[in-house]
C-alpha cells in the first residue's frame, strides 16, 4: 500500500497573508499512466499544504483545472493557490515522488473550524453483491477495504482525529434511512467516542471472463469493476451529511479459479489493488474537504459544581483557554407520541483549563454553578 511522508516549511511571506509552503508526496503509477500519477501526487501534496496553512481543501479544484507547463502549474487567478512549482520529480520503479512549492493566499474569512481535527470513526462496509466475490474468493473484501481506508485516514492527523474502527455489521445506509437511524448513529457515536461516522457499501466487484471455449480463457486479464458508495454522518446529531459514489476498474490479474489473497502485498501491488488505493485516496480527500468547516461538537462525560469534562482534546486542536459553549438537552413527546429532544444554550461560556489527548476539562468563566448541565450534553467550540 502506498505511504507518503510530508514535510512542510513556511519559507517566506510575500504580500498580505501570502506564504510559500513546501510539500512532497509519493504515489503508485497504474497501468503506466504517469500523467494520472502526477496529478494524484500533486493533489496529495497540495491538500496537506492547504490544511497546514488553514486554506480550504476545495481549492484543490484549481489544481485539477490548471495547466502544467514545464515545472510550473498555471492556475486561474481566482482562488487561494497563487502559484505552484514542481521542485523535484523522481521515478522509482512503479512509483512517482514529487516535491513542490506552493504559494497560498489565506482567505479573508478563513474557516475557523478547519484548525480543529474532527473526531471520526469508520464502520465495517457492506458487500451488497457477495456472489460476485466468488471469482478470486474475495468474500472478505469489504472488511479489507474498511481497514485500508481506516489506515489511510489516520495519515491525516492535521484534519482528522480517527478514533475507532467498528468491525461488525451496522444498520446504516439507504436501506435503513428512517427515523430509527438517529438512535443507531447516537449509539455508535457513544461507543466510538466520536462525532462523525463513515459507512460504505461495495455495490459492484464484477468481472467477466472469456468463454471457456475461447483461446484466451486462461490467458486474458479482464477488467474487474469496483463501485463504492460512501455515507458520511454527523452521528452526534443523527444526520446524514453526504452520500457519494466512486467507480473504477482495472485488469484482474488472476485466472478464473485462482484465489486472491487480500492480505498479501502482491494483491495491492497488482493493477486492481492499486486502482482501489487510488480511489480511496479520492475518498479521503473528499471526507477531509466535507468536514473541514464542520463545527466540532464534544459530549460532556462528567460534571462537577463549576467544571466538566468533554471528549475532545489535544488531538482535536484544543488548548488551554479555548472557549466553548454548552448545550443541554430536554426530551418531550410531540402530538403524535414520538419522542423528540430539544437543545438549549447555556448562558455562559466556558474555557479549557486542562487538556489531554482526547479529553479536556472546562470551567465556567464566572465560577457560577452549571445548573442544568448533565452528562451527554453537548459543547461546541466558539
LUMTI-101712 format. One line per 10 residues: number of its first residue (from 1); their letters; for each residue x, z negated, y negated of C-alpha. Coordinates in steps of 0.05 Angstrom, whole numbers, plus 5000, padded with zeros to 4 digits. Layout:
N
NUM> a> X,Z,Y ~ ... .
***
This chain:
382
1> xxxxxxxxxx> 5000,5000,5000 ~ 5022,5015,4930 ~ 5052,4959,4889 ~ 5078,4962,4819 ~ 5114,4916,4773 ~ 5101,4920,4699 ~ 5145,4892,4644 ~ 5124,4892,4571 ~ 5165,4883,4509 ~ 5139,4884,4438 .
11> xxxxxxxxxx> 5191,4929,4407 ~ 5175,4933,4333 ~ 5118,4939,4284 ~ 5101,4999,4241 ~ 5045,4998,4191 ~ 4987,4949,4192 ~ 4979,4917,4261 ~ 5013,4975,4297 ~ 5062,4959,4352 ~ 5102,4994,4405 .
21> xxxxxxxxxx> 5099,4968,4477 ~ 5140,4987,4538 ~ 5109,4992,4607 ~ 5123,5023,4675 ~ 5082,5038,4737 ~ 5092,5068,4807 ~ 5041,5108,4846 ~ 5038,5148,4911 ~ 5035,5224,4910 ~ 4976,5251,4950 .
31> xxxxxxxxxx> 4979,5320,4982 ~ 5038,5339,4938 ~ 4996,5334,4875 ~ 5048,5308,4826 ~ 5005,5321,4765 ~ 4949,5276,4791 ~ 5001,5223,4810 ~ 5030,5226,4739 ~ 4960,5216,4710 ~ 4947,5155,4754 .
41> xxxxxxxxxx> 5015,5124,4737 ~ 5003,5135,4662 ~ 4935,5102,4666 ~ 4963,5041,4704 ~ 5018,5031,4652 ~ 4974,5042,4591 ~ 4919,4998,4618 ~ 4964,4938,4624 ~ 4996,4952,4556 ~ 4926,4952,4526 .
51> xxxxxxxxxx> 4909,4886,4559 ~ 4974,4856,4536 ~ 4962,4880,4464 ~ 4889,4859,4461 ~ 4865,4931,4456 ~ 4803,4959,4491 ~ 4813,4988,4560 ~ 4761,5041,4541 ~ 4818,5073,4501 ~ 4844,5099,4567 .
61> xxxxxxxxxx> 4797,5158,4556 ~ 4847,5181,4504 ~ 4899,5188,4559 ~ 4852,5229,4601 ~ 4838,5276,4543 ~ 4909,5280,4519 ~ 4956,5339,4528 ~ 5025,5326,4557 ~ 5079,5366,4521 ~ 5150,5354,4548 .
71> xxxxxxxxxx> 5155,5278,4546 ~ 5102,5263,4494 ~ 5027,5257,4503 ~ 4989,5289,4445 ~ 4927,5247,4430 ~ 4868,5254,4385 ~ 4876,5215,4320 ~ 4815,5171,4331 ~ 4829,5113,4377 ~ 4875,5054,4388 .
81> xxxxxxxxxx> 4931,5092,4421 ~ 4971,5128,4367 ~ 5029,5156,4408 ~ 5055,5156,4480 ~ 5125,5175,4501 ~ 5149,5181,4573 ~ 5217,5148,4572 ~ 5235,5160,4645 ~ 5204,5193,4707 ~ 5233,5184,4777 .
91> xxxxxxxxxx> 5211,5217,4841 ~ 5228,5177,4904 ~ 5202,5208,4968 ~ 5126,5209,4962 ~ 5124,5161,4903 ~ 5129,5171,4828 ~ 5153,5118,4778 ~ 5141,5128,4703 ~ 5166,5086,4644 ~ 5131,5095,4577 .
101> xxxxxxxxxx> 5130,5071,4505 ~ 5060,5068,4475 ~ 5041,5056,4403 ~ 4977,5015,4399 ~ 4938,5003,4336 ~ 4900,4938,4342 ~ 4826,4948,4323 ~ 4800,4914,4260 ~ 4747,4879,4301 ~ 4783,4862,4366 .
111> xxxxxxxxxx> 4743,4839,4426 ~ 4755,4763,4424 ~ 4735,4754,4497 ~ 4790,4801,4520 ~ 4842,4746,4514 ~ 4807,4704,4568 ~ 4816,4727,4641 ~ 4748,4726,4675 ~ 4735,4684,4738 ~ 4714,4731,4793 .
121> xxxxxxxxxx> 4702,4733,4868 ~ 4692,4790,4917 ~ 4645,4792,4976 ~ 4653,4829,5042 ~ 4630,4901,5034 ~ 4577,4931,5079 ~ 4586,4993,5123 ~ 4520,5029,5116 ~ 4533,5081,5169 ~ 4571,5046,5226 .
131> xxxxxxxxxx> 4560,5104,5274 ~ 4608,5145,5230 ~ 4664,5096,5247 ~ 4666,5120,5319 ~ 4717,5173,5301 ~ 4781,5133,5296 ~ 4747,5069,5319 ~ 4748,5043,5247 ~ 4688,4996,5252 ~ 4723,4943,5211 .
141> xxxxxxxxxx> 4739,4988,5152 ~ 4691,4951,5107 ~ 4730,4886,5118 ~ 4796,4921,5106 ~ 4772,4955,5042 ~ 4747,4888,5016 ~ 4814,4855,5029 ~ 4852,4914,4998 ~ 4811,4912,4934 ~ 4818,4837,4932 .
151> xxxxxxxxxx> 4894,4844,4934 ~ 4893,4899,4881 ~ 4850,4857,4833 ~ 4899,4799,4839 ~ 4952,4845,4810 ~ 4916,4840,4742 ~ 4922,4766,4722 ~ 4922,4786,4648 ~ 4848,4804,4653 ~ 4821,4775,4718 .
161> xxxxxxxxxx> 4824,4706,4749 ~ 4809,4726,4822 ~ 4787,4663,4858 ~ 4759,4677,4927 ~ 4741,4729,4979 ~ 4676,4716,5016 ~ 4689,4744,5085 ~ 4619,4744,5113 ~ 4556,4788,5102 ~ 4515,4773,5039 .
171> xxxxxxxxxx> 4446,4797,5018 ~ 4463,4837,4956 ~ 4459,4909,4935 ~ 4399,4956,4926 ~ 4364,4932,4989 ~ 4358,4861,4963 ~ 4346,4876,4890 ~ 4288,4827,4879 ~ 4272,4760,4847 ~ 4307,4721,4902 .
181> xxxxxxxxxx> 4373,4755,4887 ~ 4385,4709,4828 ~ 4385,4649,4875 ~ 4434,4685,4922 ~ 4480,4701,4864 ~ 4479,4630,4836 ~ 4494,4602,4905 ~ 4553,4649,4913 ~ 4578,4631,4843 ~ 4576,4558,4863 .
191> xxxxxxxxxx> 4613,4569,4929 ~ 4668,4612,4897 ~ 4671,4573,4832 ~ 4667,4640,4795 ~ 4625,4672,4742 ~ 4629,4745,4764 ~ 4619,4776,4832 ~ 4637,4843,4864 ~ 4598,4872,4922 ~ 4605,4941,4953 .
201> xxxxxxxxxx> 4573,4988,5003 ~ 4610,5042,5040 ~ 4559,5098,5045 ~ 4598,5154,5079 ~ 4661,5159,5122 ~ 4642,5221,5159 ~ 4690,5272,5189 ~ 4672,5337,5223 ~ 4719,5362,5277 ~ 4720,5434,5300 .
211> xxxxxxxxxx> 4682,5454,5362 ~ 4714,5431,5427 ~ 4719,5504,5448 ~ 4756,5522,5385 ~ 4831,5536,5388 ~ 4845,5486,5332 ~ 4805,5428,5362 ~ 4868,5387,5378 ~ 4910,5412,5320 ~ 4866,5410,5258 .
221> xxxxxxxxxx> 4865,5354,5206 ~ 4793,5359,5179 ~ 4774,5326,5114 ~ 4743,5257,5120 ~ 4697,5231,5065 ~ 4698,5163,5032 ~ 4637,5145,4989 ~ 4634,5076,4959 ~ 4583,5041,4914 ~ 4607,4981,4873 .
231> xxxxxxxxxx> 4560,4928,4845 ~ 4585,4881,4791 ~ 4545,4818,4778 ~ 4545,4760,4729 ~ 4530,4712,4785 ~ 4520,4651,4740 ~ 4466,4688,4700 ~ 4437,4722,4762 ~ 4445,4791,4731 ~ 4469,4859,4755 .
241> xxxxxxxxxx> 4518,4885,4703 ~ 4533,4953,4732 ~ 4530,4999,4792 ~ 4578,5057,4802 ~ 4592,5107,4857 ~ 4661,5132,4877 ~ 4676,5191,4922 ~ 4739,5221,4951 ~ 4762,5258,5014 ~ 4828,5272,5048 .
251> xxxxxxxxxx> 4855,5302,5113 ~ 4842,5257,5173 ~ 4909,5260,5209 ~ 4884,5234,5276 ~ 4856,5274,5334 ~ 4784,5266,5359 ~ 4797,5210,5408 ~ 4855,5174,5373 ~ 4847,5103,5347 ~ 4869,5089,5276 .
261> xxxxxxxxxx> 4899,5020,5265 ~ 4872,4998,5197 ~ 4923,4942,5191 ~ 4983,4987,5203 ~ 5028,5013,5149 ~ 5021,5083,5178 ~ 4946,5086,5164 ~ 4955,5071,5090 ~ 5014,5119,5083 ~ 4974,5177,5110 .
271> xxxxxxxxxx> 4931,5220,5065 ~ 4864,5186,5079 ~ 4892,5116,5066 ~ 4927,5139,5003 ~ 4863,5172,4977 ~ 4826,5105,4986 ~ 4882,5068,4950 ~ 4876,5117,4891 ~ 4801,5108,4890 ~ 4808,5032,4890 .
281> xxxxxxxxxx> 4856,5038,4831 ~ 4799,5070,4793 ~ 4751,5015,4815 ~ 4800,4962,4789 ~ 4807,4996,4721 ~ 4731,5003,4714 ~ 4719,4930,4731 ~ 4771,4907,4680 ~ 4740,4952,4628 ~ 4669,4927,4640 .
291> xxxxxxxxxx> 4690,4853,4639 ~ 4738,4857,4581 ~ 4688,4838,4527 ~ 4641,4797,4571 ~ 4635,4726,4544 ~ 4668,4677,4592 ~ 4620,4623,4617 ~ 4640,4559,4651 ~ 4600,4510,4693 ~ 4601,4435,4679 .
301> xxxxxxxxxx> 4628,4400,4741 ~ 4629,4327,4717 ~ 4603,4288,4657 ~ 4626,4224,4622 ~ 4599,4190,4560 ~ 4630,4237,4508 ~ 4672,4283,4552 ~ 4662,4330,4610 ~ 4699,4376,4658 ~ 4688,4451,4666 .
311> xxxxxxxxxx> 4712,4502,4718 ~ 4754,4546,4672 ~ 4826,4530,4656 ~ 4896,4557,4641 ~ 4886,4618,4685 ~ 4827,4636,4641 ~ 4866,4631,4577 ~ 4841,4562,4556 ~ 4888,4518,4515 ~ 4884,4450,4481 .
321> xxxxxxxxxx> 4837,4454,4421 ~ 4799,4515,4447 ~ 4727,4507,4422 ~ 4666,4516,4468 ~ 4591,4510,4460 ~ 4547,4476,4512 ~ 4480,4498,4540 ~ 4435,4454,4581 ~ 4380,4479,4627 ~ 4309,4457,4639 .
331> xxxxxxxxxx> 4263,4483,4694 ~ 4189,4498,4689 ~ 4134,4538,4724 ~ 4103,4597,4689 ~ 4029,4616,4692 ~ 4039,4649,4759 ~ 4072,4588,4790 ~ 4141,4619,4791 ~ 4199,4571,4779 ~ 4238,4590,4717 .
341> xxxxxxxxxx> 4293,4560,4675 ~ 4309,4559,4601 ~ 4374,4543,4564 ~ 4382,4502,4501 ~ 4445,4499,4460 ~ 4476,4431,4450 ~ 4481,4416,4376 ~ 4555,4401,4370 ~ 4618,4439,4390 ~ 4669,4411,4440 .
351> xxxxxxxxxx> 4743,4423,4445 ~ 4792,4424,4503 ~ 4835,4362,4506 ~ 4865,4372,4575 ~ 4874,4435,4616 ~ 4894,4452,4688 ~ 4898,4519,4724 ~ 4824,4526,4739 ~ 4792,4469,4700 ~ 4792,4435,4633 .
361> xxxxxxxxxx> 4767,4370,4601 ~ 4726,4376,4538 ~ 4709,4323,4486 ~ 4658,4323,4430 ~ 4688,4333,4362 ~ 4650,4275,4332 ~ 4651,4229,4394 ~ 4575,4229,4397 ~ 4547,4216,4467 ~ 4529,4280,4504 .
371> xxxxxxxxxx> 4457,4262,4516 ~ 4421,4315,4559 ~ 4484,4350,4586 ~ 4486,4349,4662 ~ 4528,4376,4719 ~ 4516,4452,4728 ~ 4500,4463,4655 ~ 4540,4519,4621 ~ 4595,4522,4569 ~ 4616,4585,4531 .
381> xx> 4679,4599,4493 ~ 4667,4607,4418 .
***
